[in-house]
C-alpha cells in the first residue's frame, strides 16, 4: 500500500535518482567539499528554534515506551540538513579546520501536505562553507555556480537561479518605519503563493500601512539579470544603512555570477526564504517550463545559526532537493534511464553443467569493471536473449563460441573476456530528458 508523501521509485527511476546523487557527489568533491552524515534526530529545542517549523517536525517515540520514560519525547527527525550541520560544527569545532567545506546527501523528514514535488521523506544534497568569527562574502557568489555545474551535467531543463539578500528586505522595511521587519519578510515571501492582494492583507495584520505595503510590493516586483536592480531600488526613495549593505553584497554576487555563468542568476527581490536563520544572501532555483512547481534548490547565508557563548561560526549553504526535482520530472516521464538494471552483459548458459565456466567469464568481465550477470537458467538461447531484452541488457555472451552479441543491432563478434570492452555509452545506464 502506497503511503502519501513517502515515494518509492521503480528500478529505472532509482537509476535516475542514483545518477543525480552521483553527479552531485562528484562535483562537490571537485570543489573540495568533504562528505558528512549527521544523525537523523535532533533535540526539539534545536529544531524549533530555527523558524516556523513546529508543524513540520516528526516526533520520535517508541510504540511500547513506559509512560514514565521520556527519553525520546524531546527528539524529532530533522527537516533539513543545515540545522544538524550547525550543531555538528559547534560540537566538533576543536577538531575541524576552517573554513570548513562539507557536503551531505541524506534523507530528511517534513510533516507537510504532500503534493507534486513535495514529500514527507526526501533526499537533499547540501553544501555549506562555515568559518570562525567571519565569513568572506565571495563564498556567497561561489555556491550557486557549483550547483549550476551539478545541474548542467544532467539532462534537465534550463535553470534560473533567483537571488536576493535579506539585508535588502530588512533594511528597506526599516527605512519605511515598519515595526516588525521579520514578519513583513515572511509575508512578502508568500507573494507567489497568495498573490499581491494576499500579501497586502498579511502585511496589514502585522501593522503595515497601505502606503508602506505598496512600496513593499514594488520592491518585490524588481527582477534584473544584472546589478541594475540597485538603481531601481534607489528610485523607490527609501534609505537605510542596512539596505545599502545588502544592495552592495547582492550586486557582488550577481556580478560574479554573470562573469562565470552569464544568464544563470537573476536578482529577484521578492525572494526571502521562510526560515528565520538566514541573514544575508538567499537563493531559490526554478526549472524553466516547470515554474509552477516552485524552487528545487535553495539556501542562503546564516551568521547566527552556529553560535555558543563567544564562539560564532557564520556560514553559507545551498540545498538541492533531489526527491523534489525528480518527483516533478519522473511524474511527467520527462526523465528516463536507458535500462532498468546496471547489467551490461548477460553470460548465456548452454547447459547447467557449464555454469562454472560462465561464472568465470562473468568474473573476468567484472574484474575489468563491466557489470555482468549469468543467465538464471539454461533455457534455449532465444529465451535467454529475450530475458536480456526485457531487462534492457545490451549484450549477451555465448561461452561455447566465445562470441558476444549486441542484441539491439544483431551484430555478433568473437571476443575474449580479458580484452573485450563495450562502448562507453553502454557500460552503465544513461539517463536522458524530454521536456515539452
DODRENDO-741254 format. One line per field, with one value per residue (C-alpha): residue in three letters; z, x, y. Coordinates in nm, 3 decimals. Layout:
BEGIN
aa ALA / ...
c3 Z / ...
c1 X / ...
c2 Y / ...
//
This chain:
BEGIN
aa UNK / UNK / UNK / UNK / UNK / UNK / UNK / UNK / UNK / UNK / UNK / UNK / UNK / UNK / UNK / UNK / UNK / UNK / UNK / UNK / UNK / UNK / UNK / UNK / UNK / UNK / UNK / UNK / UNK / UNK / UNK / UNK / UNK / UNK / UNK / UNK / UNK / UNK / UNK / UNK / UNK / UNK / UNK / UNK / UNK / UNK / UNK / UNK / UNK / UNK / UNK / UNK / UNK / UNK / UNK / UNK / UNK / UNK / UNK / UNK / UNK / UNK / UNK / UNK / UNK / UNK / UNK / UNK / UNK / UNK / UNK / UNK / UNK / UNK / UNK / UNK / UNK / UNK / UNK / UNK / UNK / UNK / UNK / UNK / UNK / UNK / UNK / UNK / UNK / UNK / UNK / UNK / UNK / UNK / UNK / UNK / UNK / UNK / UNK / UNK / UNK / UNK / UNK / UNK / UNK / UNK / UNK / UNK / UNK / UNK / UNK / UNK / UNK / UNK / UNK / UNK / UNK / UNK / UNK / UNK / UNK / UNK / UNK / UNK / UNK / UNK / UNK / UNK / UNK / UNK / UNK / UNK / UNK / UNK / UNK / UNK / UNK / UNK / UNK / UNK / UNK / UNK / UNK / UNK / UNK / UNK / UNK / UNK / UNK / UNK / UNK / UNK / UNK / UNK / UNK / UNK / UNK / UNK / UNK / UNK / UNK / UNK / UNK / UNK / UNK / UNK / UNK / UNK / UNK / UNK / UNK / UNK / UNK / UNK / UNK / UNK / UNK / UNK / UNK / UNK / UNK / UNK / UNK / UNK / UNK / UNK / UNK / UNK / UNK / UNK / UNK / UNK / UNK / UNK / UNK / UNK / UNK / UNK / UNK / UNK / UNK / UNK / UNK / UNK / UNK / UNK / UNK / UNK / UNK / UNK / UNK / UNK / UNK / UNK / UNK / UNK / UNK / UNK / UNK / UNK / UNK / UNK / UNK / UNK / UNK / UNK / UNK / UNK / UNK / UNK / UNK / UNK / UNK / UNK / UNK / UNK / UNK / UNK / UNK / UNK / UNK / UNK / UNK / UNK / UNK / UNK / UNK / UNK / UNK / UNK / UNK / UNK / UNK / UNK / UNK / UNK / UNK / UNK / UNK / UNK / UNK / UNK / UNK / UNK / UNK / UNK / UNK / UNK / UNK / UNK / UNK / UNK / UNK / UNK / UNK / UNK / UNK / UNK / UNK / UNK / UNK / UNK / UNK / UNK / UNK / UNK / UNK / UNK / UNK / UNK / UNK / UNK / UNK / UNK / UNK / UNK / UNK / UNK / UNK / UNK / UNK / UNK / UNK / UNK / UNK / UNK / UNK / UNK / UNK / UNK / UNK / UNK / UNK / UNK / UNK / UNK / UNK / UNK / UNK / UNK / UNK / UNK / UNK / UNK / UNK / UNK / UNK / UNK / UNK / UNK / UNK / UNK / UNK / UNK / UNK / UNK / UNK / UNK / UNK / UNK / UNK / UNK / UNK / UNK / UNK / UNK / UNK / UNK / UNK / UNK / UNK / UNK / UNK / UNK / UNK / UNK / UNK / UNK / UNK / UNK / UNK / UNK / UNK / UNK / UNK / UNK / UNK / UNK / UNK / UNK / UNK / UNK / UNK / UNK / UNK / UNK / UNK / UNK / UNK / UNK / UNK / UNK / UNK / UNK / UNK / UNK / UNK / UNK / UNK / UNK / UNK / UNK / UNK / UNK / UNK / UNK / UNK / UNK / UNK / UNK / UNK / UNK / UNK / UNK / UNK / UNK / UNK / UNK / UNK / UNK / UNK / UNK / UNK / UNK / UNK / UNK / UNK / UNK / UNK / UNK / UNK / UNK / UNK / UNK / UNK / UNK / UNK / UNK / UNK / UNK / UNK / UNK / UNK / UNK / UNK / UNK
c3 0.000 / -0.101 / 0.175 / 0.062 / 0.077 / 0.104 / -0.254 / -0.372 / -0.719 / -0.973 / -1.063 / -1.369 / -1.168 / -0.891 / -1.152 / -1.246 / -0.879 / -0.826 / -1.132 / -0.988 / -0.648 / -0.808 / -1.020 / -0.717 / -0.514 / -0.789 / -0.846 / -0.475 / -0.427 / -0.731 / -0.545 / -0.229 / -0.016 / 0.226 / 0.299 / 0.627 / 0.751 / 1.066 / 1.282 / 1.181 / 1.507 / 1.690 / 2.017 / 1.965 / 2.121 / 1.840 / 1.564 / 1.686 / 1.743 / 1.376 / 1.217 / 1.152 / 1.157 / 1.453 / 1.229 / 1.017 / 1.276 / 1.321 / 1.681 / 1.788 / 2.017 / 2.090 / 2.046 / 2.383 / 2.581 / 2.951 / 3.036 / 3.269 / 3.005 / 2.838 / 2.692 / 2.333 / 2.384 / 2.327 / 1.994 / 1.639 / 1.289 / 1.112 / 0.850 / 0.673 / 0.687 / 0.780 / 1.141 / 1.216 / 1.045 / 1.262 / 1.572 / 1.439 / 1.383 / 1.739 / 1.889 / 1.679 / 1.624 / 1.805 / 1.556 / 1.231 / 1.002 / 0.899 / 0.659 / 0.664 / 0.337 / 0.367 / 0.162 / 0.279 / 0.067 / 0.309 / 0.377 / 0.567 / 0.701 / 0.695 / 0.800 / 0.530 / 0.291 / 0.006 / -0.348 / -0.672 / -0.580 / -0.205 / 0.010 / 0.374 / 0.320 / 0.072 / -0.028 / -0.009 / -0.133 / 0.067 / 0.050 / 0.318 / 0.391 / 0.753 / 0.904 / 1.251 / 1.351 / 0.995 / 0.654 / 0.337 / 0.103 / -0.202 / -0.085 / -0.139 / -0.508 / -0.532 / -0.421 / -0.699 / -0.959 / -0.803 / -0.813 / -1.172 / -1.252 / -1.098 / -1.292 / -1.624 / -1.622 / -1.613 / -1.881 / -1.709 / -1.824 / -1.817 / -1.468 / -1.338 / -1.001 / -0.821 / -0.565 / -0.305 / 0.020 / 0.337 / 0.436 / 0.136 / 0.261 / 0.628 / 0.556 / 0.316 / 0.570 / 0.846 / 0.620 / 0.577 / 0.953 / 0.968 / 1.331 / 1.268 / 0.956 / 1.008 / 0.997 / 0.680 / 0.525 / 0.595 / 0.439 / 0.121 / 0.080 / 0.006 / -0.289 / -0.546 / -0.341 / -0.231 / -0.472 / -0.403 / -0.251 / -0.009 / 0.089 / 0.144 / 0.374 / 0.577 / 0.600 / 0.734 / 1.007 / 1.133 / 1.138 / 0.794 / 0.648 / 0.292 / 0.164 / 0.318 / 0.174 / -0.176 / -0.153 / -0.017 / -0.319 / -0.555 / -0.417 / -0.466 / -0.836 / -0.912 / -1.115 / -1.318 / -1.475 / -1.363 / -1.093 / -1.244 / -0.960 / -0.739 / -0.934 / -0.939 / -0.560 / -0.521 / -0.728 / -0.458 / -0.229 / 0.079 / 0.262 / 0.545 / 0.620 / 0.623 / 0.284 / 0.143 / 0.279 / 0.132 / -0.211 / -0.226 / -0.127 / -0.374 / -0.657 / -0.587 / -0.610 / -0.930 / -1.099 / -1.012 / -1.146 / -1.471 / -1.517 / -1.486 / -1.596 / -1.790 / -1.782 / -1.487 / -1.193 / -1.154 / -0.876 / -0.761 / -0.478 / -0.378 / -0.257 / 0.122 / 0.232 / 0.518 / 0.771 / 1.008 / 1.041 / 0.703 / 0.746 / 0.404 / 0.054 / -0.021 / -0.321 / -0.496 / -0.822 / -1.070 / -1.379 / -1.684 / -1.805 / -1.457 / -1.267 / -1.102 / -0.919 / -0.725 / -0.619 / -0.649 / -0.492 / -0.218 / 0.069 / 0.193 / 0.432 / 0.808 / 1.068 / 1.393 / 1.344 / 1.486 / 1.798 / 2.156 / 2.404 / 2.239 / 1.965 / 1.635 / 1.307 / 1.020 / 0.709 / 0.373 / 0.224 / -0.061 / -0.088 / -0.394 / -0.340 / -0.521 / -0.449 / -0.519 / -0.857 / -0.955 / -0.834 / -1.077 / -1.375 / -1.325 / -1.262 / -1.612 / -1.774 / -1.856 / -1.733 / -1.831 / -1.790 / -2.081 / -1.886 / -1.553 / -1.439 / -1.419 / -1.606 / -1.934 / -2.025 / -1.975 / -1.996 / -2.157 / -2.044 / -2.290 / -2.008 / -1.629 / -1.602 / -1.783 / -1.512 / -1.355 / -1.682 / -1.725 / -1.375 / -1.457 / -1.769 / -1.566 / -1.301 / -1.561 / -1.705 / -1.360 / -1.270 / -1.560 / -1.439 / -1.670 / -1.488 / -1.569 / -1.463 / -1.558 / -1.707 / -1.437 / -1.638 / -1.927 / -2.148 / -2.526 / -2.640 / -2.787 / -2.444 / -2.279 / -2.534 / -2.470 / -2.097 / -2.166 / -2.389 / -2.120 / -1.873 / -2.119 / -2.106 / -2.433 / -2.473 / -2.449 / -2.419 / -2.564 / -2.387 / -2.624 / -2.925 / -2.740 / -2.904 / -2.776 / -2.938 / -2.937 / -2.921 / -3.045 / -3.375 / -3.405 / -3.455 / -3.312 / -3.285 / -3.143 / -2.804 / -2.507 / -2.153 / -2.072 / -2.373 / -2.495 / -2.384 / -2.456 / -2.591 / -2.316 / -2.357 / -2.283 / -1.985 / -1.738 / -1.775 / -1.909 / -1.839 / -2.089 / -2.074 / -2.287 / -2.198 / -2.394
c1 0.000 / 0.139 / 0.178 / 0.133 / 0.449 / 0.688 / 0.798 / 0.928 / 1.077 / 1.073 / 1.417 / 1.467 / 1.362 / 1.603 / 1.881 / 1.791 / 1.796 / 2.133 / 2.276 / 2.173 / 2.322 / 2.646 / 2.674 / 2.625 / 2.881 / 3.147 / 3.105 / 3.102 / 3.427 / 3.581 / 3.525 / 3.690 / 3.386 / 3.419 / 3.135 / 2.944 / 2.641 / 2.470 / 2.220 / 1.855 / 1.725 / 1.785 / 1.655 / 1.324 / 1.461 / 1.717 / 1.467 / 1.200 / 1.433 / 1.513 / 1.195 / 0.833 / 0.881 / 0.678 / 0.404 / 0.658 / 0.861 / 0.805 / 0.846 / 1.040 / 0.856 / 0.877 / 0.548 / 0.569 / 0.756 / 0.674 / 0.466 / 0.741 / 1.010 / 1.050 / 1.398 / 1.272 / 0.998 / 1.229 / 1.366 / 1.244 / 1.351 / 1.548 / 1.354 / 1.665 / 2.042 / 2.151 / 2.032 / 2.203 / 2.518 / 2.530 / 2.500 / 2.774 / 3.008 / 2.958 / 3.022 / 3.332 / 3.479 / 3.801 / 3.863 / 3.772 / 3.983 / 3.822 / 3.691 / 3.514 / 3.358 / 3.119 / 2.854 / 2.573 / 2.344 / 2.091 / 1.722 / 1.507 / 1.152 / 0.896 / 0.533 / 0.375 / 0.089 / 0.217 / 0.178 / 0.376 / 0.741 / 0.671 / 0.721 / 0.735 / 1.052 / 1.307 / 1.672 / 1.859 / 2.209 / 2.363 / 2.688 / 2.792 / 3.100 / 3.150 / 3.425 / 3.516 / 3.410 / 3.386 / 3.299 / 3.412 / 3.129 / 3.294 / 3.165 / 2.810 / 2.895 / 3.066 / 2.782 / 2.529 / 2.798 / 2.872 / 2.505 / 2.486 / 2.780 / 2.592 / 2.273 / 2.442 / 2.590 / 2.243 / 1.969 / 1.749 / 1.551 / 1.737 / 1.754 / 1.722 / 1.874 / 1.691 / 1.899 / 1.821 / 1.968 / 1.762 / 1.951 / 1.790 / 1.447 / 1.506 / 1.687 / 1.412 / 1.140 / 1.333 / 1.370 / 0.992 / 0.946 / 0.787 / 0.791 / 0.834 / 1.052 / 1.081 / 0.704 / 0.695 / 0.965 / 0.763 / 0.454 / 0.628 / 0.795 / 0.447 / 0.376 / 0.393 / 0.152 / -0.108 / -0.054 / -0.002 / -0.350 / -0.291 / 0.047 / -0.106 / -0.366 / -0.099 / 0.108 / -0.194 / -0.229 / 0.123 / 0.065 / 0.193 / 0.009 / -0.127 / 0.136 / 0.412 / 0.264 / 0.260 / 0.630 / 0.699 / 0.522 / 0.701 / 1.031 / 0.916 / 0.847 / 1.210 / 1.386 / 1.705 / 1.974 / 2.245 / 2.317 / 2.079 / 1.841 / 2.038 / 1.915 / 1.560 / 1.559 / 1.700 / 1.412 / 1.170 / 1.313 / 1.388 / 1.720 / 1.881 / 2.242 / 2.142 / 1.974 / 2.296 / 2.494 / 2.255 / 2.248 / 2.628 / 2.650 / 2.382 / 2.545 / 2.874 / 2.709 / 2.519 / 2.825 / 3.038 / 2.770 / 2.746 / 3.121 / 3.134 / 2.786 / 2.602 / 2.224 / 2.218 / 2.144 / 1.882 / 1.838 / 1.484 / 1.385 / 1.074 / 1.284 / 1.314 / 1.316 / 1.087 / 1.348 / 1.448 / 1.811 / 1.905 / 2.075 / 2.217 / 2.216 / 1.931 / 1.886 / 1.597 / 1.617 / 1.344 / 1.341 / 1.223 / 0.897 / 0.824 / 0.795 / 0.467 / 0.645 / 0.849 / 1.211 / 1.419 / 1.731 / 1.752 / 1.961 / 2.144 / 2.381 / 2.345 / 2.551 / 2.390 / 2.284 / 2.603 / 2.681 / 2.764 / 2.884 / 3.167 / 3.206 / 3.048 / 3.061 / 2.892 / 2.817 / 2.650 / 2.480 / 2.264 / 2.049 / 1.941 / 1.607 / 1.682 / 1.350 / 1.160 / 1.328 / 1.280 / 0.923 / 0.840 / 1.024 / 0.966 / 0.598 / 0.576 / 0.801 / 1.049 / 1.349 / 1.421 / 1.702 / 1.840 / 1.778 / 1.634 / 1.937 / 2.308 / 2.392 / 2.578 / 2.640 / 2.438 / 2.651 / 2.436 / 2.424 / 2.439 / 2.350 / 2.361 / 2.700 / 2.860 / 2.758 / 3.105 / 3.268 / 3.005 / 3.078 / 3.449 / 3.376 / 3.148 / 3.418 / 3.677 / 3.443 / 3.353 / 3.723 / 3.757 / 3.463 / 3.195 / 2.862 / 2.779 / 2.537 / 2.494 / 2.169 / 1.936 / 1.854 / 1.995 / 1.694 / 1.710 / 1.931 / 1.630 / 1.465 / 1.785 / 1.812 / 1.451 / 1.527 / 1.808 / 1.578 / 1.310 / 1.565 / 1.739 / 2.073 / 2.250 / 2.493 / 2.472 / 2.791 / 2.800 / 3.074 / 3.063 / 3.156 / 3.348 / 3.127 / 2.933 / 2.615 / 2.468 / 2.102 / 1.986 / 2.174 / 2.219 / 2.596 / 2.789 / 3.169 / 3.443 / 3.557 / 3.777 / 3.667 / 4.010 / 4.009 / 3.656 / 3.514 / 3.164 / 3.114 / 3.129 / 2.760 / 2.663 / 2.888 / 2.640 / 2.280 / 2.247 / 1.970 / 1.801 / 1.542 / 1.250 / 1.095 / 0.798
c2 0.000 / 0.338 / 0.597 / 0.956 / 1.161 / 0.864 / 0.790 / 0.453 / 0.457 / 0.175 / 0.030 / 0.253 / 0.558 / 0.464 / 0.454 / 0.812 / 0.914 / 0.746 / 0.923 / 1.260 / 1.172 / 1.051 / 1.366 / 1.589 / 1.395 / 1.411 / 1.783 / 1.867 / 1.677 / 1.851 / 2.178 / 2.048 / 1.964 / 1.673 / 1.432 / 1.420 / 1.231 / 1.351 / 1.164 / 1.157 / 1.307 / 1.635 / 1.780 / 1.958 / 2.276 / 2.285 / 2.214 / 2.455 / 2.747 / 2.800 / 2.935 / 2.844 / 2.467 / 2.338 / 2.196 / 2.008 / 1.817 / 1.443 / 1.330 / 1.023 / 0.780 / 0.408 / 0.223 / 0.045 / 0.307 / 0.326 / 0.633 / 0.749 / 0.705 / 1.045 / 0.981 / 1.006 / 1.263 / 1.558 / 1.430 / 1.489 / 1.388 / 1.660 / 1.855 / 1.986 / 1.934 / 2.286 / 2.280 / 1.944 / 2.069 / 2.382 / 2.165 / 1.936 / 2.231 / 2.357 / 2.015 / 1.943 / 2.289 / 2.197 / 1.913 / 2.091 / 2.308 / 2.637 / 2.746 / 2.409 / 2.289 / 1.996 / 1.822 / 1.597 / 1.382 / 1.244 / 1.193 / 1.441 / 1.425 / 1.705 / 1.678 / 1.890 / 1.826 / 1.605 / 1.738 / 1.739 / 1.779 / 1.795 / 1.489 / 1.389 / 1.185 / 1.310 / 1.331 / 1.659 / 1.735 / 2.020 / 2.212 / 2.459 / 2.666 / 2.772 / 2.984 / 3.101 / 3.456 / 3.596 / 3.454 / 3.638 / 3.733 / 3.572 / 3.233 / 3.357 / 3.402 / 3.062 / 2.832 / 2.898 / 2.835 / 2.494 / 2.395 / 2.515 / 2.286 / 1.992 / 2.059 / 2.137 / 1.787 / 1.631 / 1.613 / 1.870 / 2.172 / 2.505 / 2.653 / 3.007 / 3.093 / 3.370 / 3.555 / 3.820 / 3.944 / 3.960 / 4.275 / 4.444 / 4.348 / 4.419 / 4.747 / 4.859 / 4.779 / 4.954 / 5.257 / 5.253 / 5.251 / 4.905 / 4.791 / 4.416 / 4.368 / 3.991 / 3.949 / 4.158 / 3.940 / 3.625 / 3.783 / 3.902 / 3.562 / 3.421 / 3.651 / 3.368 / 3.156 / 3.410 / 3.699 / 4.072 / 4.115 / 3.829 / 3.971 / 4.314 / 4.158 / 3.976 / 4.294 / 4.480 / 4.216 / 4.296 / 4.671 / 4.773 / 5.073 / 5.070 / 5.314 / 5.103 / 4.784 / 4.934 / 5.007 / 4.657 / 4.509 / 4.749 / 4.622 / 4.262 / 4.328 / 4.418 / 4.149 / 4.203 / 3.981 / 4.223 / 4.481 / 4.738 / 4.646 / 4.885 / 5.188 / 5.055 / 5.023 / 5.372 / 5.511 / 5.394 / 5.663 / 5.452 / 5.475 / 5.279 / 5.170 / 4.801 / 4.845 / 4.993 / 4.698 / 4.442 / 4.608 / 4.607 / 4.239 / 4.133 / 4.328 / 4.150 / 3.808 / 3.890 / 4.043 / 3.737 / 3.502 / 3.698 / 3.677 / 3.298 / 3.187 / 3.458 / 3.430 / 3.191 / 3.422 / 3.693 / 3.946 / 3.867 / 4.099 / 3.904 / 3.609 / 3.588 / 3.220 / 3.126 / 3.016 / 3.293 / 3.187 / 3.340 / 3.678 / 3.771 / 3.626 / 3.384 / 3.155 / 2.986 / 2.789 / 2.713 / 2.490 / 2.680 / 2.536 / 2.400 / 2.728 / 2.632 / 2.351 / 2.607 / 2.602 / 2.283 / 2.431 / 2.693 / 2.822 / 3.126 / 3.299 / 3.250 / 3.434 / 3.327 / 2.965 / 2.815 / 3.018 / 2.925 / 3.184 / 3.374 / 3.112 / 3.211 / 3.022 / 3.209 / 3.008 / 2.994 / 2.691 / 2.575 / 2.264 / 2.070 / 1.896 / 1.570 / 1.399 / 1.719 / 1.765 / 1.402 / 1.390 / 1.668 / 1.522 / 1.150 / 1.216 / 1.362 / 1.098 / 1.375 / 1.175 / 0.816 / 0.562 / 0.362 / 0.041 / -0.066 / -0.270 / -0.189 / -0.512 / -0.461 / -0.827 / -1.144 / -1.458 / -1.727 / -2.089 / -2.380 / -2.618 / -2.624 / -2.806 / -2.510 / -2.262 / -2.276 / -2.170 / -1.895 / -1.769 / -1.747 / -1.540 / -1.313 / -1.276 / -1.176 / -0.911 / -0.776 / -0.754 / -0.509 / -0.300 / -0.441 / -0.510 / -0.872 / -1.143 / -1.506 / -1.631 / -1.767 / -2.083 / -2.285 / -2.222 / -2.204 / -1.917 / -1.739 / -1.729 / -1.609 / -1.327 / -1.227 / -1.227 / -0.979 / -0.768 / -0.743 / -0.611 / -0.380 / -0.567 / -0.474 / -0.766 / -1.147 / -1.352 / -1.704 / -1.907 / -2.206 / -1.991 / -1.716 / -1.454 / -1.155 / -1.026 / -0.676 / -0.781 / -0.439 / -0.443 / -0.818 / -0.778 / -1.076 / -1.081 / -1.302 / -1.176 / -1.264 / -1.172 / -1.027 / -0.792 / -0.706 / -0.372 / -0.235 / 0.118 / 0.384 / 0.464 / 0.105 / 0.032 / 0.182 / 0.300 / 0.653 / 0.899 / 1.127 / 1.400 / 1.506 / 1.842 / 1.965
//
